[in-house]
Amino acid sequence: MNLTFFDQFSSPSLLGIPLILVAMMFPALLLPSPGNRWVTSRLSALQLWLINLITKQLMIPLNKKGHKWALILTSLMLFLLSINLLGLLPYTFTPTTQLSMNLALAFPLWLATLLVGLRNQPSISLGHLLPEGTPTLLIPALVLIETTSLLIRPLALGVRLTANLTAGHLLIQLISTATTALFSTMPTISLLTLAILLLLTILEVAVAMIQAYVFVLLLSLYLQENI
């Protein structure tokens, strides 16, 4: 039974070829194709408004030096947002439920922010490992603790995104299975669980959007610490 529930998180394949790359590239098809005009339809106008809104929100905690990262952060936000929402459709696969993919996104970007700080302001970046006014006896322990907290940041980013999406998908599958099983024997209870399922689906849409935003926002905060 447990294997059946977790089968939805296994990467689909066709003729032995994993289709996770197809699922990752599919959101690019939703973006407007370039043309002679900036705005070609109401849909493209809505997409441009959404991109502008996301960019403004992500650039709020950053100074002017961090605005160079606007393209990377906004693209990552749209990528995660599209994949998370498309994964809620029936008979689809959500690549962001794979810890390996999330770590592959989190680790290089976190490392880039760290290297930017060590290159531009090494003393300030290293100063974060030891708060000002620390007693002498506590210096070795605090340096060790701060270094550990720094190194687990990419792991925390990947695990947070994976755990939240995985838990939501499991809840949806459990409640939908209960709704189907109770429909023939207890239709009233089945309708009640169906209402809960609809509310949970709305909640999962919000979670998919929030988790994409939190992932990119934390990266922007890490960047702000190093610039």
One Martini backbone bead per residue (centre of mass of N, CA, C, O) as a GRO file, in nm:
protein
  227
    1MET     BB    1   0.058   0.062  -0.021
    2ASN     BB    2   0.300   0.255   0.002
    3LEU     BB    3   0.403   0.213  -0.286
    4THR     BB    4   0.156   0.335  -0.424
    5PHE     BB    5   0.179   0.624  -0.308
    6PHE     BB    6   0.498   0.659  -0.411
    7ASP     BB    7   0.476   0.631  -0.727
    8GLN     BB    8   0.433   0.941  -0.801
    9PHE     BB    9   0.762   1.003  -0.743
   10SER     BB   10   0.840   0.858  -0.986
   11SER     BB   11   1.006   0.859  -1.267
   12PRO     BB   12   0.920   0.875  -1.574
   13SER     BB   13   0.905   0.644  -1.861
   14LEU     BB   14   1.033   0.576  -2.206
   15LEU     BB   15   1.197   0.315  -2.302
   16GLY     BB   16   1.396   0.386  -2.044
   17ILE     BB   17   1.339   0.699  -2.055
   18PRO     BB   18   1.355   0.972  -1.887
   19LEU     BB   19   1.095   1.245  -1.833
   20ILE     BB   20   1.205   1.487  -1.657
   21LEU     BB   21   1.304   1.684  -1.879
   22VAL     BB   22   1.027   1.735  -2.003
   23ALA     BB   23   0.898   1.852  -1.741
   24MET     BB   24   1.111   2.091  -1.718
   25MET     BB   25   1.053   2.217  -2.021
   26PHE     BB   26   0.744   2.282  -2.037
   27PRO     BB   27   0.718   2.578  -1.914
   28ALA     BB   28   0.844   2.721  -2.170
   29LEU     BB   29   0.573   2.697  -2.344
   30LEU     BB   30   0.413   2.928  -2.173
   31LEU     BB   31   0.579   3.131  -2.295
   32PRO     BB   32   0.625   3.393  -2.483
   33SER     BB   33   0.695   3.464  -2.797
   34PRO     BB   34   0.888   3.639  -2.986
   35GLY     BB   35   0.839   3.968  -3.134
   36ASN     BB   36   0.756   4.285  -3.256
   37ARG     BB   37   0.591   4.287  -2.991
   38TRP     BB   38   0.545   4.308  -2.656
   39VAL     BB   39   0.222   4.298  -2.699
   40THR     BB   40  -0.015   4.043  -2.825
   41SER     BB   41  -0.187   3.991  -2.557
   42ARG     BB   42  -0.347   3.935  -2.264
   43LEU     BB   43  -0.160   3.710  -2.171
   44SER     BB   44   0.109   3.862  -2.206
   45ALA     BB   45   0.032   4.093  -2.016
   46LEU     BB   46   0.000   3.913  -1.764
   47GLN     BB   47   0.289   3.798  -1.766
   48LEU     BB   48   0.437   4.072  -1.745
   49TRP     BB   49   0.308   4.154  -1.478
   50LEU     BB   50   0.412   3.912  -1.313
   51ILE     BB   51   0.714   3.957  -1.362
   52ASN     BB   52   0.722   4.241  -1.241
   53LEU     BB   53   0.623   4.164  -0.958
   54ILE     BB   54   0.841   3.957  -0.887
   55THR     BB   55   1.087   4.140  -0.922
   56LYS     BB   56   1.014   4.348  -0.705
   57GLN     BB   57   1.000   4.152  -0.462
   58LEU     BB   58   1.300   4.041  -0.492
   59MET     BB   59   1.444   4.343  -0.482
   60ILE     BB   60   1.391   4.464  -0.201
   61PRO     BB   61   1.643   4.330  -0.023
   62LEU     BB   62   1.817   4.467  -0.245
   63ASN     BB   63   2.060   4.617  -0.384
   64LYS     BB   64   2.209   4.730  -0.670
   65LYS     BB   65   2.406   4.488  -0.693
   66GLY     BB   66   2.167   4.266  -0.687
   67HIS     BB   67   2.022   4.337  -0.969
   68LYS     BB   68   2.192   4.136  -1.147
   69TRP     BB   69   1.997   3.886  -1.035
   70ALA     BB   70   1.711   3.914  -1.163
   71LEU     BB   71   1.703   3.702  -1.389
   72ILE     BB   72   1.762   3.449  -1.222
   73LEU     BB   73   1.540   3.475  -1.001
   74THR     BB   74   1.293   3.503  -1.187
   75SER     BB   75   1.333   3.241  -1.347
   76LEU     BB   76   1.320   3.053  -1.100
   77MET     BB   77   1.040   3.131  -1.007
   78LEU     BB   78   0.885   3.051  -1.267
   79PHE     BB   79   0.979   2.760  -1.275
   80LEU     BB   80   0.869   2.664  -0.999
   81LEU     BB   81   0.578   2.760  -1.033
   82SER     BB   82   0.508   2.590  -1.283
   83ILE     BB   83   0.578   2.306  -1.172
   84ASN     BB   84   0.396   2.306  -0.920
   85LEU     BB   85   0.123   2.354  -1.072
   86LEU     BB   86   0.140   2.124  -1.285
   87GLY     BB   87   0.158   1.892  -1.059
   88LEU     BB   88  -0.167   1.917  -0.988
   89LEU     BB   89  -0.232   1.767  -1.221
   90PRO     BB   90  -0.347   1.511  -1.374
   91TYR     BB   91  -0.113   1.295  -1.477
   92THR     BB   92   0.147   1.408  -1.333
   93PHE     BB   93   0.481   1.547  -1.282
   94THR     BB   94   0.696   1.645  -1.001
   95PRO     BB   95   1.022   1.743  -0.984
   96THR     BB   96   1.016   1.892  -0.688
   97THR     BB   97   1.000   1.600  -0.531
   98GLN     BB   98   1.306   1.596  -0.588
   99LEU     BB   99   1.591   1.628  -0.410
  100SER     BB  100   1.806   1.637  -0.633
  101MET     BB  101   1.695   1.884  -0.784
  102ASN     BB  102   1.689   2.090  -0.552
  103LEU     BB  103   1.994   2.071  -0.492
  104ALA     BB  104   2.082   2.154  -0.784
  105LEU     BB  105   1.966   2.446  -0.733
  106ALA     BB  106   2.078   2.536  -0.449
  107PHE     BB  107   2.389   2.495  -0.439
  108PRO     BB  108   2.501   2.681  -0.668
  109LEU     BB  109   2.363   2.946  -0.569
  110TRP     BB  110   2.482   2.950  -0.286
  111LEU     BB  111   2.779   2.942  -0.377
  112ALA     BB  112   2.770   3.206  -0.536
  113THR     BB  113   2.705   3.394  -0.297
  114LEU     BB  114   2.958   3.317  -0.133
  115LEU     BB  115   3.176   3.398  -0.346
  116VAL     BB  116   3.098   3.692  -0.367
  117GLY     BB  117   3.169   3.764  -0.074
  118LEU     BB  118   3.470   3.658  -0.073
  119ARG     BB  119   3.557   3.857  -0.303
  120ASN     BB  120   3.446   4.149  -0.209
  121GLN     BB  121   3.399   4.074   0.132
  122PRO     BB  122   3.568   3.879   0.337
  123SER     BB  123   3.546   4.002   0.625
  124ILE     BB  124   3.233   4.013   0.642
  125SER     BB  125   3.170   3.717   0.576
  126LEU     BB  126   3.345   3.601   0.816
  127GLY     BB  127   3.202   3.774   1.046
  128HIS     BB  128   2.936   3.595   1.060
  129LEU     BB  129   3.079   3.361   1.240
  130LEU     BB  130   3.126   3.617   1.455
  131PRO     BB  131   2.995   3.777   1.689
  132GLU     BB  132   2.982   4.056   1.852
  133GLY     BB  133   3.097   4.011   2.183
  134THR     BB  134   3.225   3.743   2.222
  135PRO     BB  135   3.332   3.527   2.422
  136THR     BB  136   3.623   3.356   2.431
  137LEU     BB  137   3.512   3.068   2.510
  138LEU     BB  138   3.286   3.075   2.260
  139ILE     BB  139   3.427   3.091   1.984
  140PRO     BB  140   3.461   2.796   1.882
  141ALA     BB  141   3.161   2.715   1.899
  142LEU     BB  142   3.039   2.945   1.719
  143VAL     BB  143   3.197   2.885   1.463
  144LEU     BB  144   3.087   2.598   1.429
  145ILE     BB  145   2.785   2.669   1.421
  146GLU     BB  146   2.791   2.878   1.186
  147THR     BB  147   2.916   2.688   0.978
  148THR     BB  148   2.692   2.477   0.983
  149SER     BB  149   2.456   2.672   0.908
  150LEU     BB  150   2.583   2.748   0.633
  151LEU     BB  151   2.609   2.452   0.502
  152ILE     BB  152   2.282   2.380   0.537
  153ARG     BB  153   2.123   2.565   0.348
  154PRO     BB  154   2.081   2.395   0.086
  155LEU     BB  155   1.943   2.161   0.232
  156ALA     BB  156   1.702   2.326   0.342
  157LEU     BB  157   1.590   2.413   0.071
  158GLY     BB  158   1.538   2.129  -0.050
  159VAL     BB  159   1.371   1.999   0.182
  160ARG     BB  160   1.141   2.201   0.202
  161LEU     BB  161   1.028   2.165  -0.083
  162THR     BB  162   0.992   1.858  -0.081
  163ALA     BB  163   0.815   1.817   0.176
  164ASN     BB  164   0.570   1.996   0.105
  165LEU     BB  165   0.492   1.859  -0.165
  166THR     BB  166   0.477   1.566  -0.071
  167ALA     BB  167   0.260   1.601   0.148
  168GLY     BB  168   0.037   1.711  -0.036
  169HIS     BB  169   0.019   1.470  -0.234
  170LEU     BB  170  -0.049   1.256  -0.021
  171LEU     BB  171  -0.311   1.380   0.085
  172ILE     BB  172  -0.465   1.378  -0.181
  173GLN     BB  173  -0.449   1.070  -0.227
  174LEU     BB  174  -0.580   0.975   0.036
  175ILE     BB  175  -0.854   1.128   0.009
  176SER     BB  176  -0.931   1.021  -0.274
  177THR     BB  177  -0.935   0.723  -0.191
  178ALA     BB  178  -1.156   0.754   0.027
  179THR     BB  179  -1.377   0.868  -0.156
  180THR     BB  180  -1.396   0.618  -0.344
  181ALA     BB  181  -1.444   0.395  -0.123
  182LEU     BB  182  -1.713   0.549   0.013
  183PHE     BB  183  -1.930   0.585  -0.215
  184SER     BB  184  -2.088   0.299  -0.193
  185THR     BB  185  -2.139   0.299   0.132
  186MET     BB  186  -2.078   0.630   0.213
  187PRO     BB  187  -2.186   0.907   0.060
  188THR     BB  188  -2.175   1.128   0.275
  189ILE     BB  189  -1.876   1.096   0.352
  190SER     BB  190  -1.774   1.131   0.063
  191LEU     BB  191  -1.866   1.428   0.031
  192LEU     BB  192  -1.699   1.536   0.264
  193THR     BB  193  -1.420   1.449   0.150
  194LEU     BB  194  -1.452   1.613  -0.110
  195ALA     BB  195  -1.451   1.890   0.025
  196ILE     BB  196  -1.173   1.854   0.152
  197LEU     BB  197  -1.025   1.815  -0.117
  198LEU     BB  198  -1.084   2.095  -0.235
  199LEU     BB  199  -0.947   2.256  -0.008
  200LEU     BB  200  -0.669   2.117  -0.037
  201THR     BB  201  -0.617   2.209  -0.328
  202ILE     BB  202  -0.613   2.509  -0.269
  203LEU     BB  203  -0.383   2.490  -0.065
  204GLU     BB  204  -0.171   2.369  -0.267
  205VAL     BB  205  -0.158   2.611  -0.449
  206ALA     BB  206  -0.045   2.799  -0.234
  207VAL     BB  207   0.204   2.628  -0.161
  208ALA     BB  208   0.337   2.631  -0.442
  209MET     BB  209   0.379   2.940  -0.442
  210ILE     BB  210   0.523   2.984  -0.169
  211GLN     BB  211   0.769   2.790  -0.208
  212ALA     BB  212   0.888   2.938  -0.449
  213TYR     BB  213   0.925   3.209  -0.304
  214VAL     BB  214   1.099   3.114  -0.063
  215PHE     BB  215   1.338   3.001  -0.217
  216VAL     BB  216   1.417   3.274  -0.358
  217LEU     BB  217   1.422   3.461  -0.111
  218LEU     BB  218   1.654   3.321   0.041
  219LEU     BB  219   1.862   3.369  -0.179
  220SER     BB  220   1.846   3.680  -0.163
  221LEU     BB  221   1.937   3.695   0.134
  222TYR     BB  222   2.211   3.563   0.092
  223LEU     BB  223   2.307   3.778  -0.107
  224GLN     BB  224   2.286   4.027   0.084
  225GLU     BB  225   2.508   3.930   0.287
  226ASN     BB  226   2.742   3.941   0.029
  227ILE     BB  227   2.692   4.272  -0.067
   0.00000   0.00000   0.00000
